[in-house]
Amino acid sequence: MGVTTTMKDNPLPDRKLHDDPPKPDIAEARLRQQAIGVRLRHLFDEVVNEPVPDEFLSILKNADERNRGGA
């Protein structure tokens, strides 16, 4: 039979009475989150290090020239 607890037995039912080590499913979830974070950082670094397309550099150069001429 199970043990029934009351508010008197545990005044803070949402809190643990002592710190238990993380359950395996929580530890596994943390490992997955870390792996996702590592992969996202890797993808971000790849995008940041991509060269700027020549066409976009040309657009920026033309905009700078117009701004200098109009100032």
Buried (B, 14 or more C-beta within 10 A) or exposed (E): EEEEEEEEEEEEEEEEEEEEEEEEEEEEEEEEEEEEEEEEEEEEEEEEEEEEEEEEEEEEEEEEEEEEEEE
